Amino acid sequence: MSKAEVAELPVLQDGDAVPCCPPITAGELSQADAEKMAAMFNALSDPVRLRLFSKIASHPGGEACVCDIADVLKKLREAGLPTSERRGTWVYHQAAPSVVAAMATMLDLRA
């Protein structure tokens, strides 16, 4: 599974959990099940993504508006690292080129 692909996860119906894959102790995983599980664990292996997922999962009703999780970007915005541009109803964030250049200079060990 490439980074551009999104794992197809089952939709819950009637409150019953539908697993994407068999329990790991049920037998040897198929290649497809191993790839699905690896993609999910890989996505959660980053502390920031794990925290974000936890905030969504633990939010009342099990869903969260972007306004409820905006603090993930707050510290970056406060430090002036990303720039933001509203396009219709979406806000696009970009690493500020001047900040990237300044950080590259700061981290240049050859100086």
Secondary structure as UniProt FT lines:
FT   TURN            3..4
FT   TURN            14..15
FT   TURN            24..25
FT   HELIX           31..44
FT   HELIX           47..58
FT   HELIX           60..62
FT   HELIX           66..68
FT   HELIX           71..78
FT   TURN            79..80
FT   STRAND          82..87
FT   TURN            88..89
FT   STRAND          90..95
FT   HELIX           97..106
FT   TURN            109..110
//
